[in-house]
């Protein structure tokens, strides 16, 4: 079920973002932002298909892929590990005792 909703949403989201960016004049970066574009991005990233985006999960991987795709589409230079949009780091977790 989550996969179906993901593949239904993704083309719609990317299409909506692309058309919104294509219509905006390129004179200033702020002109690339609209309520519709922001709404599209947060709806995808908050969707149940991403299963909460917890570290090390499929949902986190999908969210990272989405963000990297947006960076690529905007023409941002990768600045992560091995000239990518990703950066490895150690994540510490704590659990309450007893």
mmCIF file as gemmi writes it, N, C-alpha and C atoms, coordinates in Angstrom:
data_model
loop_
_atom_site.group_PDB
_atom_site.id
_atom_site.type_symbol
_atom_site.label_atom_id
_atom_site.label_alt_id
_atom_site.label_comp_id
_atom_site.label_asym_id
_atom_site.label_entity_id
_atom_site.label_seq_id
_atom_site.pdbx_PDB_ins_code
_atom_site.Cartn_x
_atom_site.Cartn_y
_atom_site.Cartn_z
_atom_site.occupancy
_atom_site.B_iso_or_equiv
_atom_site.pdbx_formal_charge
_atom_site.auth_seq_id
_atom_site.auth_asym_id
_atom_site.pdbx_PDB_model_num
ATOM 1 N N . UNK Axp A 1 ? 0.821 -1.197 0 1 0 ? 1 A 1
ATOM 2 C CA . UNK Axp A 1 ? 0 0 0 1 0 ? 1 A 1
ATOM 3 C C . UNK Axp A 1 ? 0.864 1.26 0 1 0 ? 1 A 1
ATOM 4 N N . UNK Axp A 2 ? 1.899 1.29 0.891 1 0 ? 2 A 1
ATOM 5 C CA . UNK Axp A 2 ? 2.744 2.493 0.958 1 0 ? 2 A 1
ATOM 6 C C . UNK Axp A 2 ? 3.455 2.734 -0.354 1 0 ? 2 A 1
ATOM 7 N N . UNK Axp A 3 ? 3.88 1.639 -1.027 1 0 ? 3 A 1
ATOM 8 C CA . UNK Axp A 3 ? 4.605 1.788 -2.278 1 0 ? 3 A 1
ATOM 9 C C . UNK Axp A 3 ? 3.717 2.377 -3.36 1 0 ? 3 A 1
ATOM 10 N N . UNK Axp A 4 ? 2.464 1.934 -3.39 1 0 ? 4 A 1
ATOM 11 C CA . UNK Axp A 4 ? 1.522 2.476 -4.366 1 0 ? 4 A 1
ATOM 12 C C . UNK Axp A 4 ? 1.321 3.971 -4.14 1 0 ? 4 A 1
ATOM 13 N N . UNK Axp A 5 ? 1.115 4.375 -2.883 1 0 ? 5 A 1
ATOM 14 C CA . UNK Axp A 5 ? 0.918 5.802 -2.627 1 0 ? 5 A 1
ATOM 15 C C . UNK Axp A 5 ? 2.18 6.596 -2.922 1 0 ? 5 A 1
ATOM 16 N N . UNK Axp A 6 ? 3.351 6.016 -2.656 1 0 ? 6 A 1
ATOM 17 C CA . UNK Axp A 6 ? 4.606 6.702 -2.948 1 0 ? 6 A 1
ATOM 18 C C . UNK Axp A 6 ? 4.746 6.948 -4.448 1 0 ? 6 A 1
ATOM 19 N N . UNK Axp A 7 ? 4.514 5.907 -5.236 1 0 ? 7 A 1
ATOM 20 C CA . UNK Axp A 7 ? 4.671 6.058 -6.672 1 0 ? 7 A 1
ATOM 21 C C . UNK Axp A 7 ? 3.55 6.873 -7.295 1 0 ? 7 A 1
ATOM 22 N N . UNK Axp A 8 ? 2.433 7.003 -6.61 1 0 ? 8 A 1
ATOM 23 C CA . UNK Axp A 8 ? 1.367 7.892 -7.068 1 0 ? 8 A 1
ATOM 24 C C . UNK Axp A 8 ? 1.742 9.336 -6.758 1 0 ? 8 A 1
ATOM 25 N N . UNK Axp A 9 ? 2.288 9.567 -5.565 1 0 ? 9 A 1
ATOM 26 C CA . UNK Axp A 9 ? 2.628 10.923 -5.141 1 0 ? 9 A 1
ATOM 27 C C . UNK Axp A 9 ? 3.872 11.487 -5.811 1 0 ? 9 A 1
ATOM 28 N N . UNK Axp A 10 ? 4.895 10.679 -5.963 1 0 ? 10 A 1
ATOM 29 C CA . UNK Axp A 10 ? 6.183 11.191 -6.427 1 0 ? 10 A 1
ATOM 30 C C . UNK Axp A 10 ? 6.1 11.917 -7.773 1 0 ? 10 A 1
ATOM 31 N N . UNK Axp A 11 ? 5.505 11.329 -8.818 1 0 ? 11 A 1
ATOM 32 C CA . UNK Axp A 11 ? 5.435 12.071 -10.085 1 0 ? 11 A 1
ATOM 33 C C . UNK Axp A 11 ? 4.611 13.347 -9.962 1 0 ? 11 A 1
ATOM 34 N N . UNK Axp A 12 ? 3.554 13.293 -9.161 1 0 ? 12 A 1
ATOM 35 C CA . UNK Axp A 12 ? 2.743 14.489 -8.971 1 0 ? 12 A 1
ATOM 36 C C . UNK Axp A 12 ? 3.538 15.586 -8.279 1 0 ? 12 A 1
ATOM 37 N N . UNK Axp A 13 ? 4.291 15.189 -7.249 1 0 ? 13 A 1
ATOM 38 C CA . UNK Axp A 13 ? 5.077 16.175 -6.506 1 0 ? 13 A 1
ATOM 39 C C . UNK Axp A 13 ? 6.185 16.763 -7.355 1 0 ? 13 A 1
ATOM 40 N N . UNK Axp A 14 ? 6.898 15.909 -8.036 1 0 ? 14 A 1
ATOM 41 C CA . UNK Axp A 14 ? 7.992 16.405 -8.864 1 0 ? 14 A 1
ATOM 42 C C . UNK Axp A 14 ? 7.457 17.242 -10.015 1 0 ? 14 A 1
ATOM 43 N N . UNK Axp A 15 ? 6.339 16.843 -10.559 1 0 ? 15 A 1
ATOM 44 C CA . UNK Axp A 15 ? 5.727 17.609 -11.643 1 0 ? 15 A 1
ATOM 45 C C . UNK Axp A 15 ? 5.243 18.96 -11.178 1 0 ? 15 A 1
ATOM 46 N N . UNK Axp A 16 ? 4.615 18.984 -9.997 1 0 ? 16 A 1
ATOM 47 C CA . UNK Axp A 16 ? 4.119 20.255 -9.461 1 0 ? 16 A 1
ATOM 48 C C . UNK Axp A 16 ? 5.27 21.194 -9.167 1 0 ? 16 A 1
ATOM 49 N N . UNK Axp A 17 ? 6.329 20.658 -8.578 1 0 ? 17 A 1
ATOM 50 C CA . UNK Axp A 17 ? 7.486 21.497 -8.272 1 0 ? 17 A 1
ATOM 51 C C . UNK Axp A 17 ? 8.147 22.008 -9.525 1 0 ? 17 A 1
ATOM 52 N N . UNK Axp A 18 ? 8.26 21.157 -10.533 1 0 ? 18 A 1
ATOM 53 C CA . UNK Axp A 18 ? 8.909 21.552 -11.778 1 0 ? 18 A 1
ATOM 54 C C . UNK Axp A 18 ? 8.136 22.656 -12.473 1 0 ? 18 A 1
ATOM 55 N N . UNK Axp A 19 ? 6.811 22.516 -12.567 1 0 ? 19 A 1
ATOM 56 C CA . UNK Axp A 19 ? 6.04 23.54 -13.266 1 0 ? 19 A 1
ATOM 57 C C . UNK Axp A 19 ? 6.067 24.857 -12.503 1 0 ? 19 A 1
ATOM 58 N N . UNK Axp A 20 ? 6.062 24.787 -11.189 1 0 ? 20 A 1
ATOM 59 C CA . UNK Axp A 20 ? 6.107 26.015 -10.403 1 0 ? 20 A 1
ATOM 60 C C . UNK Axp A 20 ? 7.439 26.718 -10.59 1 0 ? 20 A 1
ATOM 61 N N . UNK Axp A 21 ? 8.535 25.96 -10.635 1 0 ? 21 A 1
ATOM 62 C CA . UNK Axp A 21 ? 9.847 26.562 -10.83 1 0 ? 21 A 1
ATOM 63 C C . UNK Axp A 21 ? 9.989 27.092 -12.246 1 0 ? 21 A 1
ATOM 64 N N . UNK Axp A 22 ? 9.414 26.413 -13.197 1 0 ? 22 A 1
ATOM 65 C CA . UNK Axp A 22 ? 9.551 26.824 -14.593 1 0 ? 22 A 1
ATOM 66 C C . UNK Axp A 22 ? 8.849 28.154 -14.837 1 0 ? 22 A 1
ATOM 67 N N . UNK Axp A 23 ? 7.807 28.459 -14.075 1 0 ? 23 A 1
ATOM 68 C CA . UNK Axp A 23 ? 7.04 29.676 -14.287 1 0 ? 23 A 1
ATOM 69 C C . UNK Axp A 23 ? 7.655 30.887 -13.597 1 0 ? 23 A 1
ATOM 70 N N . UNK Axp A 24 ? 8.499 30.654 -12.626 1 0 ? 24 A 1
ATOM 71 C CA . UNK Axp A 24 ? 9.051 31.759 -11.85 1 0 ? 24 A 1
ATOM 72 C C . UNK Axp A 24 ? 10.224 32.409 -12.574 1 0 ? 24 A 1
ATOM 73 N N . UNK Axp A 25 ? 10.301 33.738 -12.539 1 0 ? 25 A 1
ATOM 74 C CA . UNK Axp A 25 ? 11.475 34.386 -13.113 1 0 ? 25 A 1
ATOM 75 C C . UNK Axp A 25 ? 12.724 34.03 -12.308 1 0 ? 25 A 1
ATOM 76 N N . UNK Axp A 26 ? 13.853 33.906 -12.968 1 0 ? 26 A 1
ATOM 77 C CA . UNK Axp A 26 ? 15.082 33.459 -12.31 1 0 ? 26 A 1
ATOM 78 C C . UNK Axp A 26 ? 15.894 34.615 -11.743 1 0 ? 26 A 1
ATOM 79 N N . UNK Axp A 27 ? 15.312 35.801 -11.602 1 0 ? 27 A 1
ATOM 80 C CA . UNK Axp A 27 ? 16.074 36.961 -11.156 1 0 ? 27 A 1
ATOM 81 C C . UNK Axp A 27 ? 16.494 36.873 -9.692 1 0 ? 27 A 1
ATOM 82 N N . UNK Axp A 28 ? 15.707 36.249 -8.851 1 0 ? 28 A 1
ATOM 83 C CA . UNK Axp A 28 ? 16.024 36.164 -7.431 1 0 ? 28 A 1
ATOM 84 C C . UNK Axp A 28 ? 15.546 34.815 -6.902 1 0 ? 28 A 1
ATOM 85 N N . UNK Axp A 29 ? 16.365 34.142 -6.07 1 0 ? 29 A 1
ATOM 86 C CA . UNK Axp A 29 ? 15.974 32.821 -5.563 1 0 ? 29 A 1
ATOM 87 C C . UNK Axp A 29 ? 14.627 32.811 -4.84 1 0 ? 29 A 1
ATOM 88 N N . UNK Axp A 30 ? 14.283 33.898 -4.184 1 0 ? 30 A 1
ATOM 89 C CA . UNK Axp A 30 ? 13.016 33.942 -3.451 1 0 ? 30 A 1
ATOM 90 C C . UNK Axp A 30 ? 11.817 33.795 -4.379 1 0 ? 30 A 1
ATOM 91 N N . UNK Axp A 31 ? 11.995 34.128 -5.643 1 0 ? 31 A 1
ATOM 92 C CA . UNK Axp A 31 ? 10.877 33.998 -6.59 1 0 ? 31 A 1
ATOM 93 C C . UNK Axp A 31 ? 10.581 32.534 -6.902 1 0 ? 31 A 1
ATOM 94 N N . UNK Axp A 32 ? 11.487 31.627 -6.519 1 0 ? 32 A 1
ATOM 95 C CA . UNK Axp A 32 ? 11.268 30.202 -6.767 1 0 ? 32 A 1
ATOM 96 C C . UNK Axp A 32 ? 10.41 29.553 -5.685 1 0 ? 32 A 1
ATOM 97 N N . UNK Axp A 33 ? 10.099 30.285 -4.638 1 0 ? 33 A 1
ATOM 98 C CA . UNK Axp A 33 ? 9.351 29.731 -3.527 1 0 ? 33 A 1
ATOM 99 C C . UNK Axp A 33 ? 7.902 30.183 -3.623 1 0 ? 33 A 1
ATOM 100 N N . UNK Axp A 34 ? 7.009 29.231 -3.496 1 0 ? 34 A 1
ATOM 101 C CA . UNK Axp A 34 ? 5.591 29.551 -3.449 1 0 ? 34 A 1
ATOM 102 C C . UNK Axp A 34 ? 4.928 28.653 -2.429 1 0 ? 34 A 1
ATOM 103 N N . UNK Axp A 35 ? 3.751 29.039 -2.001 1 0 ? 35 A 1
ATOM 104 C CA . UNK Axp A 35 ? 3.004 28.217 -1.048 1 0 ? 35 A 1
ATOM 105 C C . UNK Axp A 35 ? 2.772 26.821 -1.61 1 0 ? 35 A 1
ATOM 106 N N . UNK Axp A 36 ? 2.491 26.751 -2.891 1 0 ? 36 A 1
ATOM 107 C CA . UNK Axp A 36 ? 2.192 25.466 -3.524 1 0 ? 36 A 1
ATOM 108 C C . UNK Axp A 36 ? 3.415 24.552 -3.525 1 0 ? 36 A 1
ATOM 109 N N . UNK Axp A 37 ? 4.588 25.094 -3.822 1 0 ? 37 A 1
ATOM 110 C CA . UNK Axp A 37 ? 5.812 24.29 -3.85 1 0 ? 37 A 1
ATOM 111 C C . UNK Axp A 37 ? 6.145 23.788 -2.449 1 0 ? 37 A 1
ATOM 112 N N . UNK Axp A 38 ? 6.085 24.668 -1.463 1 0 ? 38 A 1
ATOM 113 C CA . UNK Axp A 38 ? 6.369 24.268 -0.085 1 0 ? 38 A 1
ATOM 114 C C . UNK Axp A 38 ? 5.369 23.212 0.373 1 0 ? 38 A 1
ATOM 115 N N . UNK Axp A 39 ? 4.1 23.435 0.084 1 0 ? 39 A 1
ATOM 116 C CA . UNK Axp A 39 ? 3.057 22.484 0.462 1 0 ? 39 A 1
ATOM 117 C C . UNK Axp A 39 ? 3.301 21.118 -0.167 1 0 ? 39 A 1
ATOM 118 N N . UNK Axp A 40 ? 3.716 21.105 -1.416 1 0 ? 40 A 1
ATOM 119 C CA . UNK Axp A 40 ? 4.005 19.858 -2.121 1 0 ? 40 A 1
ATOM 120 C C . UNK Axp A 40 ? 5.133 19.093 -1.443 1 0 ? 40 A 1
ATOM 121 N N . UNK Axp A 41 ? 6.201 19.78 -1.111 1 0 ? 41 A 1
ATOM 122 C CA . UNK Axp A 41 ? 7.347 19.122 -0.483 1 0 ? 41 A 1
ATOM 123 C C . UNK Axp A 41 ? 7.007 18.583 0.901 1 0 ? 41 A 1
ATOM 124 N N . UNK Axp A 42 ? 6.372 19.388 1.734 1 0 ? 42 A 1
ATOM 125 C CA . UNK Axp A 42 ? 6.114 18.899 3.087 1 0 ? 42 A 1
ATOM 126 C C . UNK Axp A 42 ? 5.089 17.782 3.087 1 0 ? 42 A 1
ATOM 127 N N . UNK Axp A 43 ? 4.127 17.814 2.173 1 0 ? 43 A 1
ATOM 128 C CA . UNK Axp A 43 ? 3.147 16.728 2.109 1 0 ? 43 A 1
ATOM 129 C C . UNK Axp A 43 ? 3.838 15.408 1.754 1 0 ? 43 A 1
ATOM 130 N N . UNK Axp A 44 ? 4.776 15.448 0.821 1 0 ? 44 A 1
ATOM 131 C CA . UNK Axp A 44 ? 5.492 14.221 0.484 1 0 ? 44 A 1
ATOM 132 C C . UNK Axp A 44 ? 6.322 13.736 1.663 1 0 ? 44 A 1
ATOM 133 N N . UNK Axp A 45 ? 7.108 14.633 2.244 1 0 ? 45 A 1
ATOM 134 C CA . UNK Axp A 45 ? 8.014 14.242 3.325 1 0 ? 45 A 1
ATOM 135 C C . UNK Axp A 45 ? 7.266 13.819 4.59 1 0 ? 45 A 1
ATOM 136 N N . UNK Axp A 46 ? 6.036 14.28 4.776 1 0 ? 46 A 1
ATOM 137 C CA . UNK Axp A 46 ? 5.248 13.903 5.952 1 0 ? 46 A 1
ATOM 138 C C . UNK Axp A 46 ? 4.325 12.723 5.681 1 0 ? 46 A 1
ATOM 139 N N . UNK Axp A 47 ? 4.303 12.228 4.461 1 0 ? 47 A 1
ATOM 140 C CA . UNK Axp A 47 ? 3.388 11.153 4.095 1 0 ? 47 A 1
ATOM 141 C C . UNK Axp A 47 ? 3.685 9.87 4.864 1 0 ? 47 A 1
ATOM 142 N N . UNK Axp A 48 ? 2.655 9.12 5.165 1 0 ? 48 A 1
ATOM 143 C CA . UNK Axp A 48 ? 2.804 7.847 5.872 1 0 ? 48 A 1
ATOM 144 C C . UNK Axp A 48 ? 3.663 6.854 5.093 1 0 ? 48 A 1
ATOM 145 N N . UNK Axp A 49 ? 3.778 7.032 3.793 1 0 ? 49 A 1
ATOM 146 C CA . UNK Axp A 49 ? 4.601 6.132 2.971 1 0 ? 49 A 1
ATOM 147 C C . UNK Axp A 49 ? 6.064 6.167 3.405 1 0 ? 49 A 1
ATOM 148 N N . UNK Axp A 50 ? 6.486 7.255 4.032 1 0 ? 50 A 1
ATOM 149 C CA . UNK Axp A 50 ? 7.875 7.358 4.485 1 0 ? 50 A 1
ATOM 150 C C . UNK Axp A 50 ? 8.064 6.797 5.891 1 0 ? 50 A 1
ATOM 151 N N . UNK Axp A 51 ? 7.019 6.247 6.454 1 0 ? 51 A 1
ATOM 152 C CA . UNK Axp A 51 ? 7.095 5.48 7.7 1 0 ? 51 A 1
ATOM 153 C C . UNK Axp A 51 ? 7.806 6.21 8.83 1 0 ? 51 A 1
ATOM 154 N N . UNK Axp A 52 ? 7.687 7.511 8.905 1 0 ? 52 A 1
ATOM 155 C CA . UNK Axp A 52 ? 8.279 8.274 10.002 1 0 ? 52 A 1
ATOM 156 C C . UNK Axp A 52 ? 9.706 8.749 9.781 1 0 ? 52 A 1
ATOM 157 N N . UNK Axp A 53 ? 10.372 8.254 8.754 1 0 ? 53 A 1
ATOM 158 C CA . UNK Axp A 53 ? 11.726 8.684 8.396 1 0 ? 53 A 1
ATOM 159 C C . UNK Axp A 53 ? 12.751 8.429 9.498 1 0 ? 53 A 1
ATOM 160 N N . UNK Axp A 54 ? 12.534 7.429 10.328 1 0 ? 54 A 1
ATOM 161 C CA . UNK Axp A 54 ? 13.494 7.13 11.396 1 0 ? 54 A 1
ATOM 162 C C . UNK Axp A 54 ? 14.833 6.697 10.797 1 0 ? 54 A 1
ATOM 163 N N . UNK Axp A 55 ? 15.909 7.006 11.504 1 0 ? 55 A 1
ATOM 164 C CA . UNK Axp A 55 ? 17.263 6.69 11.031 1 0 ? 55 A 1
ATOM 165 C C . UNK Axp A 55 ? 17.408 5.2 10.731 1 0 ? 55 A 1
ATOM 166 N N . UNK Axp A 56 ? 17.979 4.916 9.571 1 0 ? 56 A 1
ATOM 167 C CA . UNK Axp A 56 ? 18.246 3.544 9.182 1 0 ? 56 A 1
ATOM 168 C C . UNK Axp A 56 ? 17.062 2.807 8.581 1 0 ? 56 A 1
ATOM 169 N N . UNK Axp A 57 ? 15.961 3.487 8.322 1 0 ? 57 A 1
ATOM 170 C CA . UNK Axp A 57 ? 14.775 2.832 7.777 1 0 ? 57 A 1
ATOM 171 C C . UNK Axp A 57 ? 14.609 3.136 6.293 1 0 ? 57 A 1
ATOM 172 N N . UNK Axp A 58 ? 13.738 2.386 5.66 1 0 ? 58 A 1
ATOM 173 C CA . UNK Axp A 58 ? 13.415 2.619 4.25 1 0 ? 58 A 1
ATOM 174 C C . UNK Axp A 58 ? 12.836 4.027 4.065 1 0 ? 58 A 1
ATOM 175 N N . UNK Axp A 59 ? 12.016 4.479 5.019 1 0 ? 59 A 1
ATOM 176 C CA . UNK Axp A 59 ? 11.43 5.815 4.94 1 0 ? 59 A 1
ATOM 177 C C . UNK Axp A 59 ? 12.485 6.909 4.944 1 0 ? 59 A 1
ATOM 178 N N . UNK Axp A 60 ? 13.519 6.732 5.757 1 0 ? 60 A 1
ATOM 179 C CA . UNK Axp A 60 ? 14.612 7.709 5.774 1 0 ? 60 A 1
ATOM 180 C C . UNK Axp A 60 ? 15.336 7.718 4.43 1 0 ? 60 A 1
ATOM 181 N N . UNK Axp A 61 ? 15.57 6.528 3.875 1 0 ? 61 A 1
ATOM 182 C CA . UNK Axp A 61 ? 16.248 6.421 2.583 1 0 ? 61 A 1
ATOM 183 C C . UNK Axp A 61 ? 15.434 7.107 1.492 1 0 ? 61 A 1
ATOM 184 N N . UNK Axp A 62 ? 14.113 6.886 1.477 1 0 ? 62 A 1
ATOM 185 C CA . UNK Axp A 62 ? 13.255 7.523 0.476 1 0 ? 62 A 1
ATOM 186 C C . UNK Axp A 62 ? 13.26 9.042 0.622 1 0 ? 62 A 1
ATOM 187 N N . UNK Axp A 63 ? 13.215 9.529 1.86 1 0 ? 63 A 1
ATOM 188 C CA . UNK Axp A 63 ? 13.249 10.974 2.091 1 0 ? 63 A 1
ATOM 189 C C . UNK Axp A 63 ? 14.571 11.562 1.611 1 0 ? 63 A 1
ATOM 190 N N . UNK Axp A 64 ? 15.677 10.876 1.896 1 0 ? 64 A 1
ATOM 191 C CA . UNK Axp A 64 ? 16.994 11.357 1.453 1 0 ? 64 A 1
ATOM 192 C C . UNK Axp A 64 ? 17.083 11.377 -0.065 1 0 ? 64 A 1
ATOM 193 N N . UNK Axp A 65 ? 16.545 10.359 -0.716 1 0 ? 65 A 1
ATOM 194 C CA . UNK Axp A 65 ? 16.541 10.313 -2.179 1 0 ? 65 A 1
ATOM 195 C C . UNK Axp A 65 ? 15.734 11.484 -2.748 1 0 ? 65 A 1
ATOM 196 N N . UNK Axp A 66 ? 14.609 11.777 -2.132 1 0 ? 66 A 1
ATOM 197 C CA . UNK Axp A 66 ? 13.753 12.872 -2.577 1 0 ? 66 A 1
ATOM 198 C C . UNK Axp A 66 ? 14.476 14.219 -2.453 1 0 ? 66 A 1
ATOM 199 N N . UNK Axp A 67 ? 15.075 14.445 -1.293 1 0 ? 67 A 1
ATOM 200 C CA . UNK Axp A 67 ? 15.786 15.712 -1.067 1 0 ? 67 A 1
ATOM 201 C C . UNK Axp A 67 ? 16.959 15.841 -2.043 1 0 ? 67 A 1
ATOM 202 N N . UNK Axp A 68 ? 17.713 14.762 -2.245 1 0 ? 68 A 1
ATOM 203 C CA . UNK Axp A 68 ? 18.835 14.794 -3.19 1 0 ? 68 A 1
ATOM 204 C C . UNK Axp A 68 ? 18.338 15.091 -4.602 1 0 ? 68 A 1
ATOM 205 N N . UNK Axp A 69 ? 17.214 14.512 -4.98 1 0 ? 69 A 1
ATOM 206 C CA . UNK Axp A 69 ? 16.651 14.768 -6.313 1 0 ? 69 A 1
ATOM 207 C C . UNK Axp A 69 ? 16.273 16.239 -6.464 1 0 ? 69 A 1
ATOM 208 N N . UNK Axp A 70 ? 15.743 16.838 -5.4 1 0 ? 70 A 1
ATOM 209 C CA . UNK Axp A 70 ? 15.393 18.257 -5.451 1 0 ? 70 A 1
ATOM 210 C C . UNK Axp A 70 ? 16.644 19.118 -5.579 1 0 ? 70 A 1
ATOM 211 N N . UNK Axp A 71 ? 17.689 18.773 -4.836 1 0 ? 71 A 1
ATOM 212 C CA . UNK Axp A 71 ? 18.953 19.51 -4.926 1 0 ? 71 A 1
ATOM 213 C C . UNK Axp A 71 ? 19.519 19.418 -6.342 1 0 ? 71 A 1
ATOM 214 N N . UNK Axp A 72 ? 19.493 18.212 -6.899 1 0 ? 72 A 1
ATOM 215 C CA . UNK Axp A 72 ? 19.998 17.996 -8.258 1 0 ? 72 A 1
ATOM 216 C C . UNK Axp A 72 ? 19.203 18.821 -9.264 1 0 ? 72 A 1
ATOM 217 N N . UNK Axp A 73 ? 17.882 18.796 -9.123 1 0 ? 73 A 1
ATOM 218 C CA . UNK Axp A 73 ? 16.998 19.528 -10.035 1 0 ? 73 A 1
ATOM 219 C C . UNK Axp A 73 ? 17.26 21.032 -9.977 1 0 ? 73 A 1
ATOM 220 N N . UNK Axp A 74 ? 17.6 21.516 -8.804 1 0 ? 74 A 1
ATOM 221 C CA . UNK Axp A 74 ? 17.887 22.941 -8.644 1 0 ? 74 A 1
ATOM 222 C C . UNK Axp A 74 ? 19.292 23.317 -9.105 1 0 ? 74 A 1
ATOM 223 N N . UNK Axp A 75 ? 20.087 22.291 -9.417 1 0 ? 75 A 1
ATOM 224 C CA . UNK Axp A 75 ? 21.445 22.553 -9.888 1 0 ? 75 A 1
ATOM 225 C C . UNK Axp A 75 ? 22.436 22.834 -8.781 1 0 ? 75 A 1
ATOM 226 N N . UNK Axp A 76 ? 22.108 22.447 -7.546 1 0 ? 76 A 1
ATOM 227 C CA . UNK Axp A 76 ? 23.03 22.66 -6.431 1 0 ? 76 A 1
ATOM 228 C C . UNK Axp A 76 ? 24.212 21.704 -6.543 1 0 ? 76 A 1
ATOM 229 N N . UNK Axp A 77 ? 25.375 22.2 -6.243 1 0 ? 77 A 1
ATOM 230 C CA . UNK Axp A 77 ? 26.582 21.378 -6.296 1 0 ? 77 A 1
ATOM 231 C C . UNK Axp A 77 ? 26.609 20.424 -5.106 1 0 ? 77 A 1
ATOM 232 N N . UNK Axp A 78 ? 26.864 19.149 -5.334 1 0 ? 78 A 1
ATOM 233 C CA . UNK Axp A 78 ? 26.977 18.212 -4.207 1 0 ? 78 A 1
ATOM 234 C C . UNK Axp A 78 ? 28.167 18.58 -3.324 1 0 ? 78 A 1
ATOM 235 N N . UNK Axp A 79 ? 27.972 18.54 -2.015 1 0 ? 79 A 1
ATOM 236 C CA . UNK Axp A 79 ? 29.046 18.875 -1.083 1 0 ? 79 A 1
ATOM 237 C C . UNK Axp A 79 ? 29.206 17.802 -0.013 1 0 ? 79 A 1
ATOM 238 N N . UNK Axp A 80 ? 28.632 16.636 -0.257 1 0 ? 80 A 1
ATOM 239 C CA . UNK Axp A 80 ? 28.706 15.556 0.72 1 0 ? 80 A 1
ATOM 240 C C . UNK Axp A 80 ? 29.872 14.628 0.448 1 0 ? 80 A 1
ATOM 241 N N . UNK Axp A 81 ? 29.816 13.467 1.06 1 0 ? 81 A 1
ATOM 242 C CA . UNK Axp A 81 ? 30.855 12.452 0.894 1 0 ? 81 A 1
ATOM 243 C C . UNK Axp A 81 ? 30.977 12.037 -0.569 1 0 ? 81 A 1
ATOM 244 N N . UNK Axp A 82 ? 32.212 11.892 -1.031 1 0 ? 82 A 1
ATOM 245 C CA . UNK Axp A 82 ? 32.5 11.442 -2.407 1 0 ? 82 A 1
ATOM 246 C C . UNK Axp A 82 ? 31.75 12.267 -3.448 1 0 ? 82 A 1
ATOM 247 N N . UNK Axp A 83 ? 31.686 13.571 -3.24 1 0 ? 83 A 1
ATOM 248 C CA . UNK Axp A 83 ? 31.019 14.497 -4.161 1 0 ? 83 A 1
ATOM 249 C C . UNK Axp A 83 ? 29.567 14.114 -4.41 1 0 ? 83 A 1
ATOM 250 N N . UNK Axp A 84 ? 28.879 13.723 -3.335 1 0 ? 84 A 1
ATOM 251 C CA . UNK Axp A 84 ? 27.467 13.363 -3.428 1 0 ? 84 A 1
ATOM 252 C C . UNK Axp A 84 ? 26.645 14.339 -2.593 1 0 ? 84 A 1
ATOM 253 N N . UNK Axp A 85 ? 25.342 14.094 -2.542 1 0 ? 85 A 1
ATOM 254 C CA . UNK Axp A 85 ? 24.462 14.896 -1.695 1 0 ? 85 A 1
ATOM 255 C C . UNK Axp A 85 ? 24.288 14.264 -0.312 1 0 ? 85 A 1
ATOM 256 N N . UNK Axp A 86 ? 25.043 13.224 -0.027 1 0 ? 86 A 1
ATOM 257 C CA . UNK Axp A 86 ? 24.896 12.478 1.224 1 0 ? 86 A 1
ATOM 258 C C . UNK Axp A 86 ? 26.15 12.608 2.078 1 0 ? 86 A 1
ATOM 259 N N . UNK Axp A 87 ? 25.957 12.556 3.387 1 0 ? 87 A 1
ATOM 260 C CA . UNK Axp A 87 ? 27.081 12.632 4.314 1 0 ? 87 A 1
ATOM 261 C C . UNK Axp A 87 ? 26.87 11.611 5.427 1 0 ? 87 A 1
ATOM 262 N N . UNK Axp A 88 ? 27.848 10.758 5.622 1 0 ? 88 A 1
ATOM 263 C CA . UNK Axp A 88 ? 27.775 9.768 6.704 1 0 ? 88 A 1
ATOM 264 C C . UNK Axp A 88 ? 28.156 10.437 8.02 1 0 ? 88 A 1
ATOM 265 N N . UNK Axp A 89 ? 27.505 10.006 9.075 1 0 ? 89 A 1
ATOM 266 C CA . UNK Axp A 89 ? 27.826 10.503 10.404 1 0 ? 89 A 1
ATOM 267 C C . UNK Axp A 89 ? 27.377 9.471 11.423 1 0 ? 89 A 1
ATOM 268 N N . UNK Axp A 90 ? 27.932 9.569 12.6 1 0 ? 90 A 1
ATOM 269 C CA . UNK Axp A 90 ? 27.567 8.663 13.682 1 0 ? 90 A 1
ATOM 270 C C . UNK Axp A 90 ? 26.364 9.234 14.403 1 0 ? 90 A 1
ATOM 271 N N . UNK Axp A 91 ? 25.36 8.42 14.56 1 0 ? 91 A 1
ATOM 272 C CA . UNK Axp A 91 ? 24.148 8.839 15.252 1 0 ? 91 A 1
ATOM 273 C C . UNK Axp A 91 ? 24.085 8.114 16.591 1 0 ? 91 A 1
ATOM 274 N N . UNK Axp A 92 ? 24.076 8.9 17.643 1 0 ? 92 A 1
ATOM 275 C CA . UNK Axp A 92 ? 23.986 8.32 18.987 1 0 ? 92 A 1
ATOM 276 C C . UNK Axp A 92 ? 22.531 8.256 19.405 1 0 ? 92 A 1
ATOM 277 N N . UNK Axp A 93 ? 22.166 7.155 20.012 1 0 ? 93 A 1
ATOM 278 C CA . UNK Axp A 93 ? 20.808 7.009 20.503 1 0 ? 93 A 1
ATOM 279 C C . UNK Axp A 93 ? 20.812 6.685 21.984 1 0 ? 93 A 1
ATOM 280 N N . UNK Axp A 94 ? 19.864 7.229 22.682 1 0 ? 94 A 1
ATOM 281 C CA . UNK Axp A 94 ? 19.745 6.98 24.11 1 0 ? 94 A 1
ATOM 282 C C . UNK Axp A 94 ? 18.352 6.474 24.41 1 0 ? 94 A 1
ATOM 283 N N . UNK Axp A 95 ? 18.279 5.524 25.327 1 0 ? 95 A 1
ATOM 284 C CA . UNK Axp A 95 ? 16.993 5.001 25.767 1 0 ? 95 A 1
ATOM 285 C C . UNK Axp A 95 ? 16.907 5.167 27.274 1 0 ? 95 A 1
ATOM 286 N N . UNK Axp A 96 ? 15.731 5.541 27.771 1 0 ? 96 A 1
ATOM 287 C CA . UNK Axp A 96 ? 15.594 5.683 29.22 1 0 ? 96 A 1
ATOM 288 C C . UNK Axp A 96 ? 15.785 4.334 29.921 1 0 ? 96 A 1
ATOM 289 N N . UNK Axp A 97 ? 16.403 4.367 31.065 1 0 ? 97 A 1
ATOM 290 C CA . UNK Axp A 97 ? 16.611 3.143 31.848 1 0 ? 97 A 1
ATOM 291 C C . UNK Axp A 97 ? 15.325 2.769 32.573 1 0 ? 97 A 1
ATOM 292 N N . UNK Axp A 98 ? 15.082 1.469 32.631 1 0 ? 98 A 1
ATOM 293 C CA . UNK Axp A 98 ? 14.036 0.835 33.406 1 0 ? 98 A 1
ATOM 294 C C . UNK Axp A 98 ? 12.723 1.44 33.419 1 0 ? 98 A 1
